[in-house]
Amino acid sequence: MTTNDLRAGRSVYRIEFNPGTDMGSVEDTLLLAILSVGCLHGQAAVRLETGYAIDADAGVVVLDAEAPLGVAVARVFVGMCSHEYGDDSFRVTRGEATADRELVGSQ
């Protein structure tokens, strides 16, 4: 799955990491953020309201920002990334997805 595989018209956060960032570690951080939000709001709710896509080669993570729990995952993830990698190691933009496929649902 790549970050091009998104639902058209969906509001998303696009997080671009600096070259050389360990994207395996970034993915682990994302999964921990999803787990953290799930502990507060319930795993089923998080599975229903969140989605993501990762393009490790491009250093990009895209998070679904349509539902409140998707935004919560994004906030926790960005906070963890700031702590783990530093504020200058990534940039966050908000926009709309343009492709026709779905985001990966969180597990």
Summary of the structure (lengths in Angstrom):
residues: 107
radius of gyration: 12.6
end to end distance: 14.8
largest distance: 34.5
contacts: 319
relative contact order: 0.33
helix: 44%
strand: 24%
